[in-house]
């Protein structure tokens, strides 16, 4: 994956094929979504397929 949103979570050598085969994918997705909810008010969200979606910021959060 080359999305800059993943930089806090990815090693430089990790790519899409590795992610899809990774046994801890659900934990990774949960941590990704928690990170972006905390730091960016949920403006990015990773679905269960590993695709990143843009969405409106969560109300009441401070950057």
Secondary structure, DSSP 8 states (H G I E B T S, - for coil): ---GGGTTT--TT--HHHHHH-TTHHHHHHHHHHHHHHHHTT-EEE-TTS-EEE----TT---
